[in-house]
Amino acid sequence: MENAQTKRILGIPDEFWIAFVIMIGIFLKLIYDITTGYQVSTHDMGTWKNITAGTVNSGHLGVIQYYFTYHHLPDFNPALYSCYSNPPLFYVVSALILEIIYRINGWDIRFCLNFLQCMNVVYVTVASFCGIGILRKFGVQGRKLVACILFLTFFPAFYNIGATLNNDAMCFMFMMLALNAAVGWYQTRRLKTIVFTAVWLGLGMMSKLNAVIIAPAIGMLFIFALRDKRTENKALWKQYGIFAAISIPLGMWWPIYNFIRFRMPIFYVQSISDEWQQLAEYYTIPQRLMIPGIGLFLQPHLIADRTVEYNIWAQTFKTAVFDEQAINMSMQGTYIMSLTVLFLSIFICILLHVMWIHTLLRNRLQLPFKVFTVVGYLSILISYLKFCFSYPVVCTMNFRYIPVILIFPLAGMALCGTGAEDDSTFEKITSKTVSWAILVFSVMTAFLFGFFAV
């Protein structure tokens, strides 16, 4: 699987395989969602039950039902009930969909909620297309592009985020749309492109406020645009003003509204239980950040003994790769296959980062895009670590960070070697190794999630 446009896989053009992989990926994600149902992978989901006389239900389902029933923003302090402090875009869109398929068409409510869950597959697919768009703008093509599409289609985190009935997938979609538009704007400097960047970023923050963590990466492109003199600075500052005038009000109106009406903190964070807080205080920073032993990976991640769940890196891989509630781990064969996928994902992740560093050192990427990937990666990583230290238990690890951060080392991997004769031995070996590792990993993931979901 070399990065050469002239070659074909089994005599069939790469374009066919790209379309084939994407269609299979969408189909398998939908099957996975239908098989597992909306009650499996969503934390703090809540329940759908009758509400009367202004009563409310907690959890994501409760928020959807509130907007569906009352058709207005909460008239109480959102901090009083879980999930109501989240920005409303996902819940409003879900309520509008329910108006059509439940109230008008009269479908069964359980089917309607499954339909809402499957909508997240659409959001994840759009986000994956944006990832492909970013790679294409960086100059990735040929077999490396096919390998990247395999990764973006079948990496388990994309299954997991698409199976949750919450606002993570929508937030992920808008974050990737904003990143893709920002790269496109840097290349073209078109006003409409920066407007789209601002709109996508604002809508991402209307889905989940943490979408703002991609702003530093976008900001670096703005800084480099001022330095390269391709556009007059006066025109650029005007575009930056338009960007701020759109993205800030669109993204910040919800916390400002709650601050003015209910005196909620601007950056309110939902509190955690005393038990979780005690766990956060019990383990030291070195314990949480140290390289985990094999034993921490061999334990299923949703078990009663939380003493095996404290390590951030073990938590990250286990929650990104499989959901024990969705994959039946009681069968030895499934357990062994899951662990194989887990350790293979670790190998691929390490290889991606090594190749990304090599790409940065060998100047395979323009300086603005190099800084863009590094700053974007670090801003998301720092935010993720902060989240992990606040919520020490594995079931609270949030999928939205993982898919977004993957695009940066993936781009570095794809540009580590061009498929030409002057590639170094390191580039040739790592390129072939990672391409075949991704192929094997994708096949195993598709088989595991397609046939062994509960």
N, C-alpha and C positions, 0 to 999 in steps of 0.2 A: 504494500500500500504506500506508494511513493507519491510525493507531491508533484506530479507531472500531468499536465492537461492532455498530452497526446495519448496517454495510455487509457485503457478501458478495463473495467472489472468484468471478467467473463465475456469480453467482447461487447459489452453493453455500455453506452456512454454514462459518465458520472451523473449527468442530470437526471437520468431515469432512477438511479439508486437514491439520489437525494429525495426525489418525490416519493419513492417507494418507502424509504425509511420514515419520512414524516407522516405519511398516511398510516403506516403500521403503528407508529408511536401514538398517534391520536386515538386510533381504534383500541389499542391495549389500555390506554389510560381510562377511556370510557368504560371498558369492561371491568377494570379494576375498581372504579368508583361504584359501578352498579353492583358488583359482587360484594364489596365491603360495606356499602351503605354510608350514610352521613353520620351515623352515631359512633363510628369507630375511632377515627383519627383526630377529631376536633376536641381540643381541650377547652373546658369552660363553655361547652355547647349550650347547656340549659335544656329545657323541654318546651314543647308546644302544647299548651293547655289553655282552656278557655279563660279569658280575662273579661271582667265586667266592672262597671262603676269606677273606671279609672285605675284599676289595679295593673301591675306590671309583673313580668317574669324576668328573671336574671338570665345571663348568658347570651350567646350570639343569637340563638333562636328567639329568645325573649325580646331582643332589640328588633329583630326583623318583624316579629309579630306586633310589636308596639307601633312601628311605622305603618305596617299594613292595616292595623285596626284604627289608629287615631289620626293618621295623615298629618302629623305635625311634629316638630322637635319636642324633646322631653320638656315638660313644664315643671320638673323637679330637678334637684341637684343631681347630675349624672354620677357623681361619686358615690351615691347611696346604693347603687346596684352595679354588679359587675358587667363590663362591656359597654355600658351606656356612655362612658367617657370617650370611647373611640369616635373618631370622625364619622359622619353619617353616610358617606357616599355608597359604600358597599350595601349597607342595610336599606337605603332608599331604593337603589337599583333592584335589590332582591324583592322588596315590597312591590315595586312596579311590575316585576315579572309575575309575582303571585296574583296581582290584580287581573292579569290576562289569563293565566293558566288555571287559577283556582277559582276566583270569584266569577269570571266571565265564562270560561269553558267548563267549570265545574269538575275538574279533575280531582282525584283523591289527594288529600293533603300529603300523605307519605310519598306518593309519586312526585308531587310538586317539589317537596324538599329534596328528593333525589335529583330532580332536574336542576335545582339551584346548585347542588353539589357538582353536577356535571358541567355547569357553566364555568367552574374554576378550571376545567381542562382547557376551555377556550382561552381563558386568560393566560394560562401557562404556555399554551401554544403560541399565542401572539408574542409573549415575552421571549420565547425561544427563537422565533423569527427575527426579533430585534437583535438577539445575540448573533445570529447569522449575518444580519446586516452590518453590525459592528466589525465582525471578522472580515467581511468583504471589503469594507472601507479601509481596513488595515492592509489589504492586499493579499489576504489568504485565498487560495484557490486550489483546484485539483483535489488530490487524494487527502490532503490535510483538511480541506474543507469538509469532505465526506466524513472523516474521522471525528471532526468537531461536531458535526450534525448528529452523528451517532451518540456522542457524549451528551449533547444538549437534549436529545430525545429520550434516552434511556437511563440517564443517571437517576437513581431512586429518589433523590430529593425532589425531583420534578413530579414524580408520582405522588409523593407524600403531600406536597403543597397543593396539588390539584385535587386531593381527596378530602381536604378540610373544608368544612362549611363555615368559613370565616373570611375576614378581609385580607388575609395574607397574599393570596394569589392575585387579587386585583391590584394590591399595592406593588407586588413584584412586577406585574405587567406595566404599570405606569412608570416605575423606576427604569425598566429596560427601554421603554419608549423614549424617556427623557435622555438616557445615555446615548442611544442611537441617534436621536435628533441632534444632540450636542456635537457629536463627532461629525455628522453631516453638515452642521452649521459651520464648524471650523474649516471644512473643506470648501464650502461655497460662499459663506458670509451673507446668505440670503435672509432678508427680514422675516419672511414667513416661516423659515426654519427655526429661528430663535424664538418666534412666537409659539410654535409647536412645542419647543423645548420647555418654555415657561408653563404652557398649559399642562403638559404631561407631568411636570414636577409638581405643580399645584394640585392636580387631581390625585397624584400619588399621596400627597400629604392629606388630602381629603379622605383618602382610604385608610391611611395610617401615618401618623405624624413622623415616624422614623424614616420616611422616604427622604427626608432632608439630608440624610447621611451621604447621598450622592452629590450634594451641592459642591463640596470641595473639589471633586474631580472635574465638574463642569466649570467651576471657577478657574481652574488651572488653564483650561482651553481659552477662557476669556483673557487671561493674563498674556498668554503666548500670542493671541491674536493682536494685542496691542503692540507687541514687540516686533512682529514680522513685517509691519508696514504695508501689507497687501491691501488694506482698506484704511481710509483716512480715520484718524482717531476720533474726530468729531462725529463721524457717522457711526463709529463703533459705540461711543458713549451714548448716543441716542438709542441704539439697539439695546444696550445694557439697561437703560432707563425703562424701556418698554418691557424688557424681561422682568425687572423688579416690580414694575407696576402691575404685571399680570400674576406672577408666581407668588408674591408675598401675600396680597389680599386673598387669593384663591386658596393658598395653603394654610394661612393663619387665622382665617375668620372664625373657625370653630373654637379654638382655645381662647381667643379674645372675647368671643360671644359669651362663653361660659365664665370667664373672669369677670366680665361686666355684670352679668345677670346673677351668677351664683357665687362669686368670689372664689372660684376654683383657681389653683395655681396654673399659670400659663402652660407649664410643662408637667402637668399632673401625671403621676404614675400610680396605677392601681396597687394597693398594698398587698403584701403576701402574708400567709398564715404565720403564726408564732413558731410552729414546728419547722417551717422552711427557714425562718429567720435564724433559729438556733443552729440549723445545719450550716448556714452561711457563716456564722460566727465560729463554728467548731473547727472547720478546716482552714488551714493557713493558706496564704497566697502561693507559696512554693508547692504545697500539696496539690492545689488546684491546677497549677500551670506545668507541673513536672511531666516529663515523657512517661506515658502510662505503661504499665506492665501488660503482658499478654493476658493475664488473668482478668483484667478489667474489660477486655474485649470479649472474653469467652462467656461472660454473664449476660443473659437477656436484659435489655435495658429498662423494662417495666416490671420490676420485682419488688417484693416487700422490703428487702434489705437495701436501704438507701446508702449504706456505707460503701457500696461499689459504684456509686453514681456521682461521686464528687468531682472526678477529674474532668476538666473542660474538654480536652482533646478526645478522650474516650467517649464522652457524652456527644460531642459534635458528630463523630463518625457514626456512632450507633443510631442516633436519631435521624441523621441525614440518609442513611442507607436503608434501614428497614424499621417498620413499625410492628412490634411484636403482637399488637392487638389485631393487626390486619393479616399478618403472615402466621400461619399455624406452626409454632415452634415445637409443639409436642412430638412431632414426628422426627426421628433422628435424621432422615435424609434431608428434610427441609432445613433442619437446624444446621447441618453440615454445609448445605448449599448457601445458606444465609451467611455463615461465617466466611465461606470462600469469597462471596461477593464483597463482604466487609473488608477482608484483608487485601483483596484485589483493588478495591477503591482506595485504600491507603497507599498501595504501591503506585497507582496512577496519579494520585494527588502529589506524592513526593516527586515523581518524575515530571509532572507539570510544572512544579515550582523550580526544579533544577533547570529545566529547559527555558523557563521564563527568565530566570536570572542570566542564563547564557545569552538569550536574545537581547536583553538589556545591555550586556557588556559588549556584544558584537555589533551593536548599532544596526540591528535588523529592522528597527522601528524608528520613525521620526521622533525627535526629542520631545515635542509637545505630547505625542501619544504615549511615549515612555513615561513621562511624568503623570499623564492622565491615568494610566494603569496603576502606577505605584501609589499615587495619592488616593485614588478610588479604593484600592485594596486596603490601604492602611486605615482610611476613615471608617470603612465597614468593619474591619477587624477590631478596631478600638471600640466601636459601638457595640459589637457583639460580645467582646470580653466584659464590658461594663454590664451588659444584660446578664451574662452568665454569673457574675459576682452578685448581682441582685437576686437572681433566681437560681439557687444551687441545684435544684432537682431536675433530673433528666427530662421529665415529662413537660417541663416548661421551656425547653430549648425551642427557639422559634425558627421555623423553616425559612422564613423570608430572607434572612441574612445569607444563608448558604447558597441558594441558586444565584443570587446577584453577584456575590464575590467570585464565583467560579469563572466568570467571563474574562477576568483580568489574567490569571495564569494560563487560561486556555488560549488566549490570543498570543501569549508569549511562546507557548508550546508550538502553535501552528506556524510561527515564523522562525522557529529554530531549524534552519535548513530550508533551502529552496527546491531541493530535488535536483540541483545542478551538479556537475562533476566537481566543482570547487568546494562542495560541502566538506567540512571536516569529518574525520572518522567519528568523533563524538556525535555530531549532528546526524550522520547516517544511522548510527546504531540506535540512538535514542528515538529518532523519528520512526524507524521500523518497529522498535519495541513498544512505544506508546500506541502506535496505530493498531497493532495486533492485540495489545492488552485491552484497548477500548472496544475492539470488535468482540473479543471473548467476553468481556464484562457486559456488553450490551445484550448479547445473546442470552447469557445467564440471567440477567435482570429481567428481560422480557419473559423468559420461561418461568422464573420464580414468581413474578408478580401476576403473570397471566394464568398460571395453573394452581398456585398454592395459596391464593388469597382466601381468607375465611368467608 
